[in-house]
Amino acid sequence: MNITKADICIYLAEVKEAILNNKYRIERNSKRQDNINLFLDYIIDEAKAKDILLDLTANDFSEVLQNEHIGYEQRCCMFLVRM
């Protein structure tokens, strides 16, 4: 799948709009152990997580992953976060 920088910018704009309108959540359940670890390993709270997400740029993009969870099969973009 070819993803352009413009595609990533559009995706990020949509995500950031959702975040700013409080229309998002970071799942922290048994199927999202990586998310739980992020909060525990880096000792961050919801406000810091929101700041990190809002600071993402197209340059942080890593890859597109296929979501394997039933009901959530739409693609998911992976970003490398600088802490």
N, C-alpha and C positions, 0 to 999 in steps of 0.2 A: 504494500500500500504506500503510495507516494503522498507525503504530507509536505506542504510548502510552509514557509515561515508565515505567510499571510494566513493560511489555515489555522495555524497555532495562535496567531494574534486574535483572530475572530473567536476561536474557542476560549481563549483567556478573557476576552472582553465579556463574553456571555457568563463565564464563571464568576468574574469579579462583580458583574452587575447583580448576580444572584446573591453573592456574599454581602454586598453593600445593602441589599434589601432583606437580609436575614432569611433568605430562601435556600439555605444549604444546611448540611450537617456533616460532620465527620463521624462516620460510623465507628463505634468502639464496642464491638461484640466479638463472640468467639470466631466469627469468620473474618474478622479484621484485626488479627493479632499484630500485624505491622503497624497499624494505626495506634493501638494501645502502647506498643513499644516506643513509638515516637514520643508520646506524651511522657512516658516513664523515663526513658533514656535521656531525654533532653530537658526534663522537668519544665514543661511548658503547660500553659493553661489555654483555655478556649480563646481568650483575647490575643495571646501571642500566636496561636495557630492561625487565627484570622489575619493577623498582620503578615505572617509568612506567606499565606496564600495570595494576599493582595500585592505582595512584592514580587511575585513570580513574573518572569518575562519570557518571551519566546526563546531567548538564549539559554534558559534553564531546561528546555525540552529535552527529553531523552529518547522516548520511544512510545509507540502506540501499543497498548496491550488489549487483548480480547478478554472482557470480563466473563468469567466462567460460572458466575452465580446465576441460577435460574431466575428469570424475571428481570435480570439486569444485564442482558447480553450485549447491550450497546458498547461501543468501544470506550476505552478509558486511556487518557494520555498520562504518561509518566513523566515527572519532572524531577530533576536533581536539585535539591534544596541546599543552599549554602547557609550554614549556621554560624 
